[in-house]
Amino acid sequence: MKLKALIEKRNALMDEMDGLFQTCEGEESRAFSEEEAARFNELESEIRSLDVTISAAEARERMERREANGEPDANMEQRALDEKNFLAFCRGETRALDVANNGAIIPAHIANKIIETVKELSPIYSMCTIYNVGGDLIFPVYDETSSSISAAYVEDLTELTEGTGKFTSVKLENFIVGCLAKVSKSLMNRTDFDLLSFLVRKVAQAIAEFLEKELVVGTASKMAGVTATGNGITAAASTAVTADELIDLQMTVPEVYQGNAVWLMHKDTLKAIRKLKDSDGNYLLNRDLTAAFGWSLLGKRVYITESMPKMEAGKKAVVYGDISGLYVKLAQGVELQVLMEKYATQHAVGVVGYVECDSDIVEPQKLAALTMKAASSG
């Protein structure tokens, strides 16, 4: 729809709204009837929607005029200039204008690129419930095992039996994580080398590798991973799993959460499970060419990560469920610092990245783990 037609439609709706007011004022200032109130709300909602559409249409027309006149977009132009200044500083071609605050040297959109690249590199992170904010976050967690709220048949004029619901809370804090990318100046000075993409990829890869490990096994008193789940079953053996145990593990997760459920395991565990067969001699694990990672088990995708424990006594070797039950807080603002002098004797430059993050299981009913049998004390 053309901008002019949108504006004309908005004006017509405003005229109708004014007409409603005039009708009420002309009849001794009475209140809206139910029909008039409903129509007023409809008009107000439609006008708000049109305002958004008109703003977008105006922005598009401005862009089209700039393109027609050969005028570059101001934001794109500034981003390109910021990146140019940043790369020139990394190569030692310019001095930092504001080293203390990284002002005009390390643009904010480069930090955003790093966060987006982390999501691309770590499928486990991308499946979590993510909050890109700073500061602490507190989530209430409903404790189903300790709660007694239920529904039942009742007779007329009889009291309901009260139940109690218990809530705990999970707090996501700010744990600082740092990584360092060291780049050879000889490599940086090559004109055919995409330095910005290299730096973004290196810093993002270091953060992604760290996050994947923490989101799987976690660290005591720091970030918690999916293996922290208290749901699941224990295998009958300490170094092997059976098909029945995998089925039992899958059925531990309520049906309502099965839609987005996946399997997580180490590649050695996958190798053992690939050899499992049903009673007819068919392999349980099937090659799925439509899946991003190529395997499906009992109808669900299998994700392999080196961070998962192997099938060893007492270890949680398989995790199943909807990974969104794990909440992650990762501050959007990655702090970057360029170390010009520290590696000068190595003819290199260091780029340090710091990020604040935390993780914990907030929806425990979505996850379950298979724990290998503990080693015999005898």
Secondary structure, DSSP 8 states (H G I E B T S, - for coil): --HHHHHHHHHHHHHHHHHHHHHHHHTTT----HHHHHHHHHHHHHHHHHHHHHHHHHHHHHHHHHHHTT---HHHHHHHHHHHHHHHHHTTSS--S-TTTTTTTS-HHHHHHHHHHHHHH-HHHHHSEEE---S-EEEEEEESTT---------TT--------EEEEEEE--EEEEEEEEEEHHHHT-TT--HHHHHHHHHHHHHHHHHHHHHHT--TTS---GGG---EEE-SSSS---HHHHHHHHHHS-GGG-TT-EEEE-HHHHHHHHT-B-TTS-BSEEE-TTSTTSEEETTEEEEE-TTS--S-TT-EEEEEE-GGGEEEEE-S--EEEEESSTTGGGTEEEEEEEEEEEEEES-GGGEEEEE-------
